[in-house]
Amino acid sequence: MKVGFISLGCSKNLVVTEEMIGLFKKHGYTIVNDEKEAEVLIINTCGFIDSAKQEGIDTILEMANYKKENCKYLIVTGCLVERYIEELEKELPEVDLFIPINNYDELWQKIDNLVNNKQTVDKLSFHNRVISTGDTMAYLKIAEGCSNYCTFCAIPYIQGKYISREYEDILLEAKELAEKGISELVVIAQDTTKYGTDLYGKSRLAELLGDLSKIEGIKWIRFLYSYPENITDELINVVKNNEKICNYFDIPIQHINDRVLKLMNRKSDGDSIRKLVKKIRKEIPDVIIRTTLIVGFPTETHEEFLELYEFVKEAKFDRLGAFSYSREEGTAASKIVNQIDDKIKEERKNIIMELQQDISKEKMKEKIGKTYNVIIENMSDDGEYFIGRSYMDVPSEDGVIYVDYDDSIFINDYLDVLIYDGTEYDLYAKIIKK
């Protein structure tokens, strides 16, 4: 049978989808990219915030239309199912099977029973994983769940407490990925800096990054979602001194005002965040720092928002995403009485993003005349440019580098380029001939 997959939400969800694809391939199914061809359609959903929930529902309804044509079975998995399975079963009779996260160990038995009236025992495994992010880059998930309990976030209630993977298990998967030709690893978890604290009594992220860099064939390593309070001197030094580890810190600070941070149940305060940013830049001058912010958190005053605005202006983050607070049922923040009006939240988000656009434009201009090593991943539709990334660019999150067409360039090449122009988020370059 032909099977099609749709993966919604974060990169951690995508890794699960890739393992699902591998499980179907192992059992002889044909994987198709066109939903019109699929006899089985599987949607792996996100349930993090309202917009993600709506996207999940819309996608389910859209895919249900194909049941009138070729699709025989519509299966829905993921965070949305874990959070709302009873409501979904009542409201969406078009779906043949819902599988919540906590039932993933029985996933294949349930699917086999539905499709073949059998119950073959098998489980998701990284050994069978089919990489969907190209020939050279793969995500490497090092933990499940979260135990931070930020008051705005539903993830601990959906995915459970933070559980680190075994150290050797991670290294084994990384070696298998390298043997398949993967040269860039993007290390992910809900909080990568917490890796190992539950299993080994201390964070082992810095040590893990060092051991990953010893794997033959791996050229670039980056890690995402590092909480500011857990970024240690050891971690900064391993980034500073290891050529394979990208000089890139992704630090979701969410706010800078002390009162708001405390209400969010964040462990950092404004002063420690400011000092951390300065310290990282002092130790690693060419570092790229990315952050995310939440505006319109319940009770956030105009003055507190202005403090955040002034901090963004002062810190000049290389990459920044601002999000309007989303009121998520079951979270502590949803119970706070003074919720901010949606219009005000949207205005504040736009103000921050307009400021960041100017900062980003300034940052891009500073790159003109500099040389960078890039991985070539694609070609522009008009054929005039190859599309690449440098250590400064997280796949699917940040901008790209457009490299002038040259017949000596091939997809998946690593090569040196000279930057000659830039926009707010992207750069233009030409190859440096040797």
C-alpha positions as CSV (number, residue, x, y, z in Angstrom):
1,M,0.0,0.0,0.0
2,K,1.0,3.6,-0.6
3,V,1.4,5.8,2.6
4,G,1.7,9.6,2.8
5,F,2.9,11.6,5.8
6,I,2.3,15.1,7.0
7,S,4.4,16.3,9.9
8,L,3.3,19.5,11.7
9,G,5.0,21.5,14.4
10,C,8.5,21.4,15.7
11,S,11.7,19.5,14.6
12,K,11.3,17.2,17.6
13,N,8.0,16.1,16.0
14,L,9.6,15.7,12.7
15,V,12.1,13.1,14.1
16,V,9.2,11.0,15.3
17,T,7.6,11.3,11.8
18,E,10.9,10.1,10.2
19,E,10.9,7.1,12.5
20,M,7.3,6.3,11.5
21,I,8.3,6.5,7.9
22,G,11.1,4.1,8.6
23,L,8.7,1.7,10.3
24,F,6.3,1.6,7.3
25,K,9.2,1.1,4.9
26,K,10.5,-1.8,7.0
27,H,7.1,-3.5,6.6
28,G,7.0,-3.1,2.8
29,Y,4.8,0.0,2.4
30,T,5.6,2.5,-0.4
31,I,6.1,6.1,0.8
32,V,4.5,8.8,-1.4
33,N,4.8,12.6,-1.3
34,D,1.5,13.3,-3.0
35,E,-1.5,12.9,-0.7
36,K,-3.7,12.1,-3.7
37,E,-1.8,8.9,-4.3
38,A,-1.9,7.7,-0.7
39,E,-4.1,4.8,0.5
40,V,-3.0,5.5,4.1
41,L,-2.6,9.1,5.3
42,I,-0.8,9.8,8.6
43,I,-0.8,13.3,10.2
44,N,1.6,13.9,13.1
45,T,0.1,16.9,14.9
46,C,1.3,19.7,17.2
47,G,-0.8,21.0,20.1
48,F,1.4,23.6,21.5
49,I,-0.5,26.9,20.9
50,D,-3.9,27.8,19.4
51,S,-2.5,28.5,15.9
52,A,-0.9,25.0,15.9
53,K,-4.1,23.4,17.0
54,Q,-6.1,25.1,14.3
55,E,-3.5,24.1,11.7
56,G,-3.9,20.5,12.9
57,I,-7.7,20.5,12.6
58,D,-7.6,22.2,9.2
59,T,-5.1,19.7,7.9
60,I,-7.2,16.7,9.2
61,L,-10.3,18.1,7.5
62,E,-8.4,18.8,4.3
63,M,-6.9,15.2,4.2
64,A,-10.3,13.7,5.0
65,N,-11.5,14.9,1.6
66,Y,-9.1,12.3,0.0
67,K,-11.1,9.5,1.6
68,K,-13.7,10.1,-1.1
69,E,-11.0,9.2,-3.6
70,N,-8.0,7.0,-3.0
71,C,-7.4,7.2,0.7
72,K,-8.7,4.2,2.7
73,Y,-7.3,5.0,6.2
74,L,-6.7,8.4,7.9
75,I,-4.6,8.2,11.0
76,V,-3.8,11.1,13.3
77,T,-1.0,11.1,15.9
78,G,1.0,13.6,18.0
79,C,0.6,16.3,20.7
80,L,-2.9,17.4,19.6
81,V,-4.2,13.8,20.0
82,E,-2.4,13.4,23.4
83,R,-4.1,16.6,24.6
84,Y,-7.6,16.3,23.1
85,I,-8.2,12.7,22.1
86,E,-11.8,12.4,23.5
87,E,-13.0,15.6,21.8
88,L,-11.3,14.7,18.5
89,E,-12.9,11.2,18.5
90,K,-16.3,12.8,18.9
91,E,-15.8,15.7,16.4
92,L,-13.9,14.0,13.7
93,P,-15.5,10.6,12.7
94,E,-13.6,10.9,9.4
95,V,-10.4,9.8,11.2
96,D,-10.0,6.0,11.4
97,L,-7.4,5.9,14.2
98,F,-6.1,8.4,16.8
99,I,-2.8,7.5,18.5
100,P,-1.6,9.7,21.4
101,I,2.0,10.1,22.3
102,N,1.7,7.8,25.3
103,N,0.6,5.0,23.1
104,Y,3.5,5.1,20.6
105,D,4.8,1.8,21.9
106,E,1.6,0.2,20.6
107,L,1.5,2.3,17.4
108,W,2.4,-0.4,14.9
109,Q,0.1,-2.9,16.5
110,K,-2.8,-0.5,16.2
111,I,-2.0,0.4,12.6
112,D,-1.5,-3.2,11.6
113,N,-4.8,-4.2,13.2
114,L,-6.6,-1.4,11.4
115,V,-5.1,-2.0,8.0
116,N,-4.4,-5.7,7.9
117,N,-6.5,-7.1,10.8
118,K,-3.3,-8.3,12.3
119,Q,-1.3,-7.1,15.3
120,T,2.4,-7.3,14.5
121,V,4.6,-6.2,17.4
122,D,7.1,-3.6,16.4
123,K,8.3,-0.2,17.7
124,L,9.6,3.1,16.5
125,S,13.4,3.1,16.3
126,F,16.2,5.4,15.1
127,H,17.7,2.5,13.3
128,N,15.0,2.6,10.7
129,R,14.6,6.4,10.6
130,V,14.2,7.9,7.1
131,I,15.8,11.4,7.0
132,S,13.5,14.0,5.3
133,T,15.7,17.0,5.7
134,G,18.0,16.5,2.7
135,D,21.2,14.6,2.1
136,T,23.5,16.3,4.6
137,M,21.6,17.6,7.6
138,A,19.6,15.7,10.3
139,Y,18.1,16.5,13.7
140,L,19.5,14.6,16.7
141,K,17.0,14.5,19.5
142,I,18.6,14.0,22.9
143,A,15.6,14.1,25.3
144,E,11.9,13.9,25.5
145,G,9.5,16.1,27.5
146,C,10.2,19.0,29.8
147,S,10.3,19.6,33.6
148,N,10.7,23.4,33.5
149,Y,7.0,24.2,33.9
150,C,7.1,27.7,32.5
151,T,3.6,29.1,33.3
152,F,2.7,29.8,29.7
153,C,3.7,26.4,28.3
154,A,1.6,23.2,28.0
155,I,4.4,20.9,26.9
156,P,5.1,19.3,30.3
157,Y,1.4,18.4,30.5
158,I,1.4,17.0,27.0
159,Q,4.7,15.2,26.7
160,G,5.5,14.6,30.4
161,K,8.7,15.2,32.4
162,Y,12.1,15.7,30.9
163,I,13.7,12.3,30.1
164,S,17.3,12.2,28.7
165,R,18.3,9.6,26.2
166,E,21.2,7.3,27.1
167,Y,24.5,8.8,26.2
168,E,25.7,5.9,24.2
169,D,22.4,5.6,22.4
170,I,22.8,9.2,21.1
171,L,26.3,8.5,19.9
172,L,25.3,5.4,18.1
173,E,22.5,7.2,16.2
174,A,24.9,10.0,15.3
175,K,27.4,7.4,13.9
176,E,24.7,5.8,11.9
177,L,23.6,9.2,10.5
178,A,27.3,9.9,9.5
179,E,27.5,6.6,7.8
180,K,24.5,7.6,5.7
181,G,26.3,10.7,4.6
182,I,24.9,13.2,7.1
183,S,27.5,15.9,7.8
184,E,25.5,18.4,9.9
185,L,23.9,17.5,13.2
186,V,21.3,19.8,14.8
187,V,21.0,18.7,18.4
188,I,17.5,19.3,19.8
189,A,15.4,18.9,23.0
190,Q,12.9,21.1,24.7
191,D,15.9,22.3,26.8
192,T,19.3,20.9,25.5
193,T,21.2,22.4,28.4
194,K,19.4,20.1,30.8
195,Y,20.6,17.0,29.0
196,G,21.8,14.3,31.5
197,T,20.7,16.0,34.7
198,D,18.0,13.3,35.3
199,L,20.2,10.3,34.3
200,Y,23.7,11.4,35.5
201,G,23.0,14.0,38.1
202,K,24.6,16.8,36.0
203,S,24.4,18.3,32.5
204,R,26.5,16.4,30.0
205,L,25.7,18.6,26.9
206,A,29.2,20.0,26.6
207,E,30.7,16.6,26.9
208,L,28.2,15.2,24.4
209,L,29.0,17.9,21.8
210,G,32.7,17.1,22.2
211,D,32.2,13.4,21.6
212,L,29.9,14.0,18.6
213,S,32.6,16.1,17.0
214,K,34.9,13.1,17.0
215,I,32.6,11.2,14.7
216,E,34.2,10.8,11.2
217,G,32.2,12.6,8.5
218,I,30.5,15.1,10.8
219,K,31.5,18.7,9.8
220,W,29.0,20.9,11.6
221,I,27.2,20.5,14.9
222,R,24.8,23.0,16.4
223,F,22.5,22.8,19.4
224,L,19.1,24.6,19.8
225,Y,16.9,25.7,22.8
226,S,19.6,26.3,25.4
227,Y,18.1,28.0,28.5
228,P,20.2,30.9,29.8
229,E,20.5,29.8,33.4
230,N,22.2,26.6,32.3
231,I,24.7,28.0,29.9
232,T,28.0,27.3,31.7
233,D,31.6,28.3,31.1
234,E,32.2,24.7,30.1
235,L,29.6,24.9,27.3
236,I,30.9,28.3,26.1
237,N,34.4,26.9,26.0
238,V,33.5,23.8,24.0
239,V,31.8,26.0,21.4
240,K,34.7,28.4,21.4
241,N,37.4,25.8,21.0
242,N,35.9,23.1,18.8
243,E,35.9,23.9,15.1
244,K,33.1,21.5,14.3
245,I,30.6,23.1,16.8
246,C,29.0,26.2,15.2
247,N,29.5,29.5,16.9
248,Y,25.8,29.8,17.4
249,F,23.7,30.0,20.6
250,D,19.9,29.7,20.5
251,I,18.7,31.1,23.8
252,P,15.0,31.5,24.4
253,I,14.9,34.3,27.0
254,Q,11.2,35.2,26.5
255,H,11.4,38.5,28.4
256,I,13.9,40.8,30.2
257,N,11.7,42.4,33.0
258,D,12.2,40.7,36.3
259,R,8.6,40.7,37.4
260,V,7.4,39.2,34.1
261,L,10.2,36.6,34.1
262,K,9.1,35.5,37.6
263,L,5.5,35.3,36.6
264,M,6.6,33.1,33.7
265,N,8.5,30.8,36.2
266,R,11.7,31.5,34.4
267,K,14.9,30.8,36.3
268,S,16.9,33.8,35.0
269,D,16.5,37.5,35.7
270,G,17.2,40.5,33.5
271,D,20.7,41.2,34.9
272,S,21.9,37.6,34.4
273,I,20.6,37.6,30.8
274,R,22.4,40.8,30.0
275,K,25.6,39.5,31.5
276,L,25.3,36.2,29.6
277,V,24.9,37.9,26.2
278,K,27.9,40.1,26.9
279,K,30.0,37.2,28.1
280,I,29.3,35.0,25.1
281,R,30.1,37.8,22.7
282,K,33.3,38.6,24.5
283,E,34.5,34.9,24.5
284,I,33.3,34.2,20.9
285,P,33.4,37.5,18.9
286,D,31.9,36.0,15.7
287,V,29.1,34.3,17.6
288,I,25.5,34.3,16.3
289,I,22.9,34.6,19.1
290,R,19.3,33.9,18.4
291,T,16.4,34.4,20.9
292,T,12.6,34.2,21.2
293,L,10.4,36.6,23.1
294,I,6.8,36.6,24.3
295,V,4.9,39.9,24.3
296,G,1.6,40.5,25.9
297,F,2.1,38.1,28.8
298,P,-0.7,38.5,31.3
299,T,-0.3,41.8,33.3
300,E,2.6,43.0,31.2
301,T,2.5,46.8,31.5
302,H,3.4,49.3,28.8
303,E,6.5,50.2,30.8
304,E,7.6,46.6,31.0
305,F,7.1,46.2,27.3
306,L,9.2,49.3,26.8
307,E,12.0,47.8,28.9
308,L,11.9,44.8,26.6
309,Y,12.0,47.0,23.5
310,E,15.0,49.0,24.8
311,F,16.8,45.7,25.6
312,V,16.3,44.4,22.1
313,K,17.6,47.7,20.7
314,E,20.6,47.5,23.1
315,A,21.4,43.7,22.7
316,K,21.1,43.7,18.8
317,F,20.4,40.0,18.6
318,D,21.5,38.4,15.3
319,R,18.3,36.4,15.1
320,L,15.1,37.1,17.0
321,G,11.5,35.9,16.9
322,A,8.7,37.6,18.8
323,F,5.4,35.9,19.6
324,S,2.1,37.1,21.0
325,Y,1.3,35.3,24.3
326,S,-1.1,32.4,23.6
327,R,-3.5,31.5,26.5
328,E,-3.2,27.7,26.8
329,E,-5.8,25.9,29.0
330,G,-4.3,24.0,31.9
331,T,-1.3,26.3,32.3
332,A,-0.8,28.5,35.3
333,A,-0.7,31.7,33.2
334,S,-4.1,31.0,31.7
335,K,-5.6,31.5,35.2
336,I,-4.1,35.0,35.7
337,V,-6.9,37.5,35.8
338,N,-5.5,40.4,33.8
339,Q,-5.1,39.0,30.3
340,I,-3.8,41.4,27.6
341,D,-6.1,42.4,24.7
342,D,-5.3,40.6,21.5
343,K,-5.0,43.8,19.6
344,I,-2.4,45.1,22.1
345,K,-0.4,41.9,21.9
346,E,-0.3,42.0,18.1
347,E,0.8,45.7,18.2
348,R,3.6,44.9,20.6
349,K,4.8,42.0,18.5
350,N,4.8,44.1,15.4
351,I,6.8,46.9,17.1
352,I,9.5,44.4,18.2
353,M,9.7,42.7,14.8
354,E,10.0,46.1,13.0
355,L,12.9,47.0,15.3
356,Q,14.5,43.6,14.7
357,Q,14.1,44.0,11.0
358,D,16.3,47.2,11.2
359,I,18.8,45.5,13.4
360,S,19.0,42.5,11.1
361,K,19.5,44.7,8.1
362,E,22.4,46.4,9.9
363,K,23.9,43.0,10.8
364,M,23.7,41.8,7.2
365,K,25.5,44.8,6.0
366,E,28.4,44.1,8.4
367,K,28.9,40.7,6.6
368,I,29.7,42.3,3.2
369,G,33.3,41.8,2.3
370,K,33.7,38.8,4.6
371,T,34.2,35.1,3.6
372,Y,32.3,32.2,4.9
373,N,32.2,28.4,4.4
374,V,28.8,27.4,3.2
375,I,26.9,24.1,2.4
376,I,25.1,24.3,-0.9
377,E,21.6,22.8,-0.6
378,N,19.5,23.9,-3.5
379,M,19.2,26.2,-6.6
380,S,16.9,29.2,-7.1
381,D,13.9,28.7,-9.4
382,D,15.4,31.1,-11.9
383,G,18.7,29.1,-12.0
384,E,20.7,32.3,-11.3
385,Y,21.9,31.3,-7.8
386,F,22.8,28.3,-5.7
387,I,21.2,28.4,-2.2
388,G,23.5,27.7,0.8
389,R,23.9,28.2,4.5
390,S,26.8,29.0,6.8
391,Y,27.4,28.4,10.5
392,M,25.2,31.4,11.0
393,D,22.0,29.8,9.6
394,V,19.8,27.2,11.2
395,P,18.0,25.2,8.6
396,S,14.3,26.3,8.1
397,E,14.7,29.0,10.8
398,D,17.2,31.6,9.5
399,G,18.0,33.2,6.2
400,V,20.1,31.7,3.4
401,I,23.1,32.8,1.3
402,Y,22.5,33.1,-2.5
403,V,25.7,32.2,-4.3
404,D,26.1,33.3,-7.9
405,Y,25.8,30.5,-10.4
406,D,29.1,28.8,-11.3
407,D,29.4,25.5,-13.2
408,S,32.0,24.3,-10.7
409,I,29.5,24.2,-7.9
410,F,27.4,21.1,-7.0
411,I,24.6,20.5,-4.6
412,N,26.0,19.3,-1.1
413,D,29.3,21.0,-1.7
414,Y,31.0,22.8,1.2
415,L,32.8,25.8,-0.2
416,D,34.1,29.3,0.6
417,V,32.3,32.3,-0.6
418,L,32.7,36.1,-0.5
419,I,29.7,38.2,0.6
420,Y,28.9,41.2,-1.7
421,D,25.4,42.2,-0.7
422,G,22.6,41.6,1.7
423,T,18.9,42.1,2.5
424,E,17.2,42.1,5.9
425,Y,17.6,38.3,6.3
426,D,19.6,36.9,3.4
427,L,23.0,37.4,1.9
428,Y,24.5,37.3,-1.6
429,A,27.9,35.9,-2.4
430,K,30.2,34.6,-5.1
431,I,32.5,31.5,-4.9
432,I,36.1,32.0,-4.0
433,K,38.1,30.2,-6.7
434,K,41.2,28.3,-5.5
